[in-house]
Amino acid sequence: MLKRTLSVAALLALLTAPSFAVSKEMVQLQQQVALLMAQVQDLQKLFVSETAVVKSLITQDTDTVNKMTLQIGGLQQTLASQATAMADQQSKSAQQAQSLQDSIDELRARLNKMGELLQQIQQAQQNIPATNPAPAPGTASNAAPASTSPPGVTSSVLPPDQLFRNAYADYISGSYPLARAELQQFLEAYPNDDHDAEGAYYLGDIYAREHNYDKAVQLFNVVLDRFPSSRLSAAAQLRKALALVASGKRAAGVREFQNLIEHHPGSQEAKQAREELNVLGVTSRRPVARPGRHPRR
């Protein structure tokens, strides 16, 4: 009985064993399928995320490229405008160089002409004693010899207007040595010309620029003494005061500043004189101008 029972149990075990094995494999397969599906879903999510990142990067790169394109275009325009400006500047520089060369050539020609005039003047001066007539019998031996030409004027001197225009043009252009020679010649040859006040002032200004302050003061005094009503009178007194201070004559310069303020109180020169006095530490006085009184020099 026992053997029969065991045989039946073994048979039942054999009959039921495959069913249990199949069920276990199915469960494992289902688990693997579920795992694969989960992995596929994760891959899909990752793909979507990566695709969004790639799209964002592409958009950013596109914007960067567009900006760079605009910048390159602007840089090209800037370079083109700079090239045009440089070409214009080179053209202007060439024109200025040519103009400067022309001015130098003209200046050389005028210097040569002045040299010829000076030689003619020297020759004329050397010939003056030979042209003097011999003294008549019975006259004093120390009598002054007569001159064959007007005092201070020789045949080689230019007309006054032309000579003054040349001197003024050289003064304005900064050719001070040439202007100085021309102005000296003008003042000596034409002592009663309408431009004498201007000539003396410009010549004094040139001497002041050259730090020859004594000569400058002398020329400014010519303007103040001979042409007190000239339009350059106030300017001459201001330049005289500056020359005196620059030469170390501080007290005399201060007096000139104060006289200028007294006699030309509302002028621009008086304003500058007050500023110069403040720099010197002197209080500017404002006395009432007395009629008919000439500035003290």
Secondary structure, 3 states (H helix, E strand, C coil): CHHHHHHHHHHHHHHHHHHHHHHHHHHHHHHHHHHHHHHHHHHHHHHHHHHHHHHHHHHHHHHHHHHHHHHHHHHHHHHHHHHHHHHHHHHHHHHHHHHHHHHHHHHHHHHHHHHHHHHHHHHHHHHHHHHCCCCCCCCCCCCCCCCCCCCCCCCCCCCHHHHHHHHHHHHHHCCHHHHHHHHHHHHHHCCCCCCHHHHHHHHHHHHHHCCCHHHHHHHHHHHHHHCCCCCCHHHHHHHHHHHHHHCCCHHHHHHHHHHHHHHCCCCHHHHHHHHHHHHHCCCCCCCCCCCCCCCCC
